[in-house]
Amino acid sequence: MSTTAVRPPASDEETLDGRALRARSMRLLGSLVRPVARAVWGTALLVVGSQVALVAGPALVAYGIDSALPALRGGDARPLWFAAGGYLVAALLGGLLTAATVRTSARVSQSILLDLRRRVFRHTQRLDLEFHERYTSGRIISRQTSDLDALRELLDGGITTLATSTLAMLLTGVSLALLDWRSGLVLLVAVVPGALVTRWFQLRSVVLYRASRTAVARVIVRFVETMTGIRAVQAFRREPATAATYDGLAEDYRANTARSIRINGVFDSSLTLIGNVTVAVVLLLGGLRVLDGGLDVGVLVAAVLYARRFFAPLRDIGMVYNSFQSATAALEKLAGLLGHEPSVPDPVHPVPLRDVRGDVRFDGVEFGYGDGPTVLPRLDLHVPAGQVVALVGETGAGKSTVAKLLARFYDVRAGAVLVDGIDVREADPADLRRSLVMVTQEAYLFSGSVAANIALGRPDATREEIEAAARAVGVHELVASLPDGYDTEVDKRGGRLSAGQRQLVSFARAFLADPAVLILDEATSALDVPGEALVQEGLRTLLAGRTAVVIAHRLSTVMGADRVLVVDAGRVVEDGSPAQLVAAGGRFAALHDEWQRSIASS
């Protein structure tokens, strides 16, 4: 028998250094880009073609003014037709290529985002309970919403804008230098304050953007946690306090956003000023040279056009930097989430479970959660096929831990949990889930119809089979009385149904799945007396003819078991039938006496 130890949870993204984070992020990005690599190269070629076409415009204007117009006065119209036609073709080609760039880059970005969104959902779904109990739902939602939105902002236009702007500046500068090196020198000098302003903006904006990302994540987490626990909030009249906390977080987000807007305003105004001054200097110096006959008028016009279009890309580069920083942080968090390895891995060579009888054995099992203390010091337990075993004991005694190990929500530190002699760590996961079903006190119902919730374990079940399962556990009349019968939509978590009704629906779900082994973890703990009567009737039908492990505080549920185990500190201290344990006068007998007194006094 294997004795695989539970691996500690993978390190979260906050525990890695910057180099490791970047390396992991780049690996993730590379895996996302590889499937669309051809489209990426095609987009790059479209960017180059569109910028070459657009940068040719001012040069054609210079040719038209300085060469085509004089030729026209001499009776030769061909140069003017060439200049005008070339300018029109360049403008049309630049526009078409730019439109094609937008379409192609959008397809690429959406393909990448779809791939990433699917990966995050599927990976998060397959992670074990240890991860989900440690990683708050608000953080997971933040990964699926704000972090993916940050990547979307960059991919939908940021990368294309960055490439287009950088290439536009390079081609504009080179074209102006080739056309008139003196005007190019003016542009080169103007680049210095432009670059300084851009760097100033980047250094300040990155701090504000990170603060904004943190602020919005806190807002999302607080909102999700409050809405998830809204019953407790309202029950304890915590609405004002939670609203005040949320208001403070929202105010932090607003203040950070306002500071970012102010920084953007200063940056945009500064670049506009530098650009206008540069154009004025080029026009002034060029105009003086035109008057002296040292510069053609067409070249001056082209120089002014080049100077005007040089600083707009620089502004775009500065703005994209914010998106880049935000997307980088988001990618690191997503890579961290995807880097978590399940502490309950699928077997490399799964063993099929066929015709499961339901013989369960805990063989020298030792277990503790994560790196925490040992919860089960050593458990040896045999549950023969078809036997109903009830576990009782104080809260924290280890009853639910036994159930979770049998369901393989966790793996043991030592020993083995066996079903029909097969270690659950080696069993085929699909077969294990079909053969073993766990029903908890929460009785979670998903949005959808009652029929769909009953058929959760067997989506291919017919309506007749669904109704038969409902009849078997005594919930058919209830469902039939609903507005749309089995097609009635349940609210979030089944809010339209009472606790007892939801539990009966979950029993019908388990009955339809027809597992060989059934685990009931406090399945009747939250029921009132009428609800308990209904559930107890359904429970008898559900347990008939199958192996069952029942965890319950209510002795009305326990007394119908074939065998009772009293658990204390992870050890079985009493073992026998309910009648034997009552007669023995131990802990179970004391619980039974207390139960009888409560019945007599009610």
N, C-alpha and C positions, 0 to 999 in steps of 0.2 A: 504494500500500500504506500502511496506517495504521501509525503509529509511536507508539501510545499508551504512555506511561510508566507504570510501576508506581506506584500511589499508596501512600504510607506507611500503615501500619496506623492505623486510627482510634484516637483517644486513649482510653485506659482511663478508668474512672470516677474513679480517684485523681488524674488530671491536671486535672480540671475544678474550678472554684471552686464554693462552696456555692450561689450563685444559679443557675448553669448546671445543677448537679445537680438542684436542686429543679424548675427549669423542665422539664428533660427527664423527670423523674419524673412531674410533673403531666400532661405530654402523654401519657405512657404510661398513667397512671391514667384520664385522660379517654377514651382510645381503648378501654379495657377496659369502662368504665361505660356508654358510649353505647349499645351493643347491648341493655343491660338497664335503660335509663333509666326505662321505664314501671314496671317491677317495683320499682325503687328508690323512685319516688314513691309507689307503692302501699304499700310497707313504711313509708314516713314517715307516711302517713295512718293506718296501723294503730297505729303507735307513739303518735301523738297521741290516737287514740280510746281506746287501752288506758289511758293515763295519766289522761285526763280521767275515765274510769270509776272508776279506783282512787282518785283524789283526792276523788271525791264521797262516799266511804264515811264518813269522820269527820264531814263536814257533815250527812249524813243521821242519824248517831248523835246529834249535838247537837240536831237538829230533833226526833228521836224522844223524847229525854229531856225537853227543855224545852217542847215543844209537844204532841207526840202523847200522852204519858202523862197530863198534866193534862186533855187533851180526853177521854181514855178515862175518867177519874174522873168527868167530867161527862156520861158516857153516849154520847160520840161516838167510835166506834172507827175511823172512816175515816182520820184522820191517822196512827194507829198502823199501820194496814194499808199506808198510803202509804209511811211510813218504812221498815217492814220489807220490803215488796215492792220499794221503790226500792233499798234496801241489797242485797237478794238479786240484783236485776237488774244493779246496778252491779258486784257481785262476779263474777257469772256472765259478764257482758259483758267485764269486764276480763280474766278468765281466758281466755276464748275469743279475744279480740283479741291477748292476749300469745302464746298458742299459735300463732295465725295469723302473728304477727310473726316468731316463731322459724322457722316453716316457710318463709315467704317469703324471709326474709333468708338462710336456708341455701341456697335455690335460687339466689338472686342470687350469693352468695359462691362456690358451686361452679361456676356458669357462668363467672364471672370467672376463677377459678383454672384451670378447664379450658382456657379461651382462652389464658391466660398460659402454662400448661405446654406447650401445643401450639406457641405462638410460640417459646418458648425452644428447644425441641427442633428445630423446623424451621429456625430461624435458625442455630443452632449447627451443624446438619448442612450447611447451604449455605455456611458460612464456609470460606475457603480454608485450605490447609495452613500458610501463613504464620501465621495466627492460632492454629491448633492446636499448632504447634510452639512458640509463645510463651506460650500460655495453658494452664497445667497442667490435667490431667484432674481433679485434686482440686478445683480452683477451679470447674470446670464442674459437677462433681457437687454441690458446695456450693450452687451456684445452683439446681439442680433439687431439692435436698432441704431444707437448713436455711433458705435464703432464702424458698422457696415456703411452707415450714411457718410462718415468721414472718408472712407475709401471711395464711395460712389462719387463724392464731390471731386476727388482727385482724378479718378479714372474717366468720369463722364466728360471732362474737358480740361482738367488741370494739366495732365501730361502732354496732351496735344498742344495746349496753349504754351506750355514751357518750351516744347520743341519748336513750335512755330515762331515764338517770340525770339528765342535765341538765334535761330537761323535767319530771321528777318533782320535782326540787328547786325549780324555778321555780314550778310549780303549787302545791306544798306551801306555799312561802313566801307566795305571793299569797293563797292560801286562808286561811291563818292570819291574815295581816294584815287581810283583810276580815272575818274572824270576830271577832278581838279584836286590835286594833293593839298593845296593851301586850305581849301574848304574842309577837306578831310582832317587836316590838322586842328582846325577849330572844333570840329566834332570830337576829336580825340581828347582835347583839353576839357571839353564839356562833360565827357564821360566820367571824369574824376569826381566832381561834386555829385553827379547822378549816382555813381556807384557808392559813394559815402552815405548819401541819403538812403539808398536802398539797403545798405548794410545796417544802418541805424534802425531802420524800420524792421528788418528781420530780427535783430537782437531783442528788440522790445516786444515785437508781436509774438515771438515764440513763447515768451513768458506768459503773456496774456492768453494766448491760445491754449496753452497747457492748463492754466488756471480755469479757463472756460470749460475745457473738456472735463476736468475734475468736478467743477460745479454742476454741469449738466448731468454727469453720472450720479452725483449725490441726489439731485432732484429726482431722477428716475428711480433710484433705489428707495428713497423715502416714500415716493408715491406708491410704488408697488407694495412695499411692506405695509403701508397704512391701509391700502385697499384690500390686501390679503387678510389682514387682521381687523377688518372693519367692525366685526361683531364685538371684539374685545374693546375696541376704541369706544364704541357707542355704549357698551354695557358699563364701562367705568367712567363714562362722561369725559373722555380725554380729547374730545374734538377741539376745544380751544388750545390745549397744549400742543397737540400734533399740528394744528394749523399754524401756531406760532413758529414751531420748528421748521415747517415747510416754507413759511413766509421768509424766514431767515435765509434758507438755502436758495430760494428763488431770487431774493434780493442780491445775494452774492453773485448769482449767475447774471442778473441784470447789470450789476455794477461792472463786472468783468467785460460784458459785451459792450457797454457804453465806453469803457476805456479803449477797447479795440477799435471802435468806430472813430474815436478821437485820433488815435494813432494813424488810422487809415486816411483821415482827412488831412493831417499834416503831411503825410507821405505823398498823397495825390497832389496837393497844392504845391509842394516843393518841386516835384518833377515837372509839373506844368510850368512853373516859373523858370526852371532851368531850361526847359525846351523852348519856351518863348524867347528867352535871352539868347539862346544859341541861334535860333532862326534870325533874330535881329542882327546879331554879329555877322553871320554869314551873308545876310542881305546887305549890310552896310559895307563890309570889306569887299564883297563881290561887286556891289554897285560902283564903288570907287574905281575898281579895276576895269569895269566895263567902260566908265567914262574915259579912262586912260587908254582904252583899246587893248588892255591886257587880258580880257576875258570876254568870251562871247555871251550874248544875252541868253541863249538857250541853255548854256552850261549853268549860268546863274539861276535860272528858273529850276533846273533839275536839282541843283545844290540845295535850294530852299525846300523843294519837295522831299528830298532825301532827309534833310535835317528835321523837317516836321514829322516824318514818320519814324524817326529813330527812337524817340523817347517813349512812345506809346507801348512798344514791346517791353521796355524796361519796367514800366509800371505794371504790366501784366506779370512779369517775372516776380516782382516783389509780392504781388497779391497771391500768386500760386504758391509762394514759399510757405504761407500760412497753411494752405490746404495740405502741402507736402508734410509739414511738421505734424499736423493733426492726424493725417493718414498714417504717418510713420508710427506714432504712438498707438493708434488703433490697430495697426498690423501687428505690433508687438504683443498687444493684449490678446488678439485673436490667435496668434501663433502660440502664445502661452496656454490658452484654453485647449487648442488642438494638440499641444504637446503633452497634455495629461494622459497618462496610460492607465487603463482600468486596473484596479487592484484585484479584480476578478476576471482574469483573461479567459478567452475561449481556448479550449484544448487544441493542441497542435494536431493530434490524431484522435478525433472524437469517437467515442464508443456509442453505437446506436442503442437506444432503449426500445425494445419491442415486447409487446404483450406483458407490460409491467404488472406484477402482482401487488406491489406495494409493501414489500418487506423493507423496513427501515432500521438502520443500525448506526449508532454513534460509537466509534471505536477509538478510545483513548483521546477524545477530542479536547484540545486546549485552544483557547481563543481570548483575544483582547482587541479592542477597537484601535486601529492605527498603531501608534507607538505607546498607547496607554497601558494601564495595568491589566493584568489577566482577569477576565470576567468569568470564564469557565476554566477552573484549574485542571480538571480531568473529568470527562464525562463518558461513561460506558452505558449505553442504552440500546435495548432491542425492542422494536415494535413489530410484532408479527403482522403479516398481511391481513387486512380486514379488521384490525383492532382499533378501537377508539380510545386514545390516551388523552387525559386532561392534565395540564400542568397548572398548579396553583402555587402561590407564594406571595411574599411582599413585593411591592414595587422595587425594581432594581435587582431582584433575585437572580435574573438571567433567563426568565421564561421566554421573552420575545427574542432573545439572542439565539436560543435553540431553534426557534421557528425560522429566523433569518438565515441561519447556517443550513438548515434543511432546504430552504428555498434557494440557496446559493446566492443570496444577496451579498454575502461575505464569504471568504475562504478561511478555513481553520489555520491556526499557527502550527499545530501538530495533530497527528491522528488523521482520521478520515470520517466523512459522512457517506454512508453507502445506501443506495436504493437497489434492491434485488442484487446485492453483492457488487455493484458498480459504484466506484467513487464518483460523486457528483461533479468533481473537478475534471473528470475524464469523460463524462457523459456528453452526448450531443446536446447542445443548448436547446435546440428546437424540440427535441424529444423530451428533454427534462421539463420544459415549460408546458408541454402538452400533458405530461404524466403527473405533474405536481402543480396545484393551484393554491394560492394564498388569498384568503379573504380577511381584510382588516376592519377595524371599527370605523374607519373613515367612510367606507362604502362609496368610493369616489365615482360619480357619474359624469361623463363627458357631455359637452354640448351635442345635441342630436336627439333622435327619437328614442323612446323607451326600448323599442325593438332593437335598435342598433346597439344600445348599451347592454342588453341581455346577450346579444350575439358577439360581444367583444372578443371572446375566446374562440368563437367559431363563426367568422364573418360569412361563411358560405351556407350557414344554416337556413332552412326554409322557414317561412312564417309558421307553418304547422309545428315544426320542431321548437321554435321559440315559444309558442303558446303552450306547448306540452310541458316545457321546462317551467313556465310560469305557473301552470296548474299544479305541477308536482310540489312546489314549495308554497302554494297557497296565495299567490299574488295575482292570479289571472283576473279575479273579479275587480280588484283594485285598478288594474291597468285598463280593463274594459270600461270602467266608469269614468276614465279621464276624457277630456273633450274630444280628442281624436284617437282614443284607444291606444293601440301600440305605436301609432304614428305621432303621438303627442310629443312635442319638443320639450325637453327638460332644460331648465335654466342652468347657469354656471354651477357646477358641483351638485346638480340635482336639487336646486333650491326650492322647486315646486313641491317636492315630496318631503314627508316627515322622515325623521331618522329611521324609524321602523320600516317605513315603506322603501327607503333607499336600501336598507339592509336586505329586505326581501328580494329586491331587484338584483342585488349583488349575489344572493343565494341562487337565484334563477340563472344568473350568468355562470356561476360555478357548476350548477347542475347540468347546464347545456354543454359546458366544456368536458364534463364527465372524466375528471382526473382519477388516477389510481390512488393518489395520495392527496389529501385535503388538509390545509392548515387554516385554522380559525384563530386569529389573533385579536382577542378582546372584541369579538364580533357582536356581542350583545351588551357591552358595557354602558352604552349611552341611551338605552331604551327605557321608556316608561312601562308601566305594568301592562296596559293593553297592547302596546307595541311588542313587549317581550313575549306575550302569549302567542301572537302571530308568528314571531320569529322562531320561537321554540318548536312550533308545529312544523314550520318549514325546515328547521334544523334537523329534526328527526328523519325527514325524507332525504335530506341532503347527505347525511352521514351513513345512511343504510348501505351496507355492502362494500364499503371502501375503508382504507386505512386513513385515520384522521388524528391529527395532533391539535387539541383544543386548548387554547389559553384563555382563561376566564377568571374573573373575580366573583361572578354570580354563581352560587352553588346550584341554582336551578339548571344551569347549563352543564355543570360538572357531574351532577348526580346521574345523568344518563350515560356516562362514559363506562367503558369496560374496565378501565384502569385509571388510577389517579397517582400522579407523582407530585410530591411536595418538594419544591425547590427552595434552597436557601444558600445564598452566596455562591451560586453556580454549581451546587452539589445537590443530588437527590437524597433527601433525608427520610422520606417515607414513600413506599411503593406498594400498591395493592388496589383491590376493588374499593369503591366507595363504602360499601357495607363493612368490609374488613377494617378499613382505616377508622371508621366511626367507632367500631367495636374496640379497636386498639387503644383509644383514648389519647392519642397524640395531638399533633398540631392540627391535622385535618379535623379531628373530632371537635376541637375547640372552635374551629371555623364553622363547623356544622351546627354546634349548639348556638352560636351567636346568630346564625342564619335562622334557626328555628325560633329563637326569641324575637327576632325582628318581624317574622311572619305573624307570630302570635300577638304582637303589640300593634300591628298595622290594621 
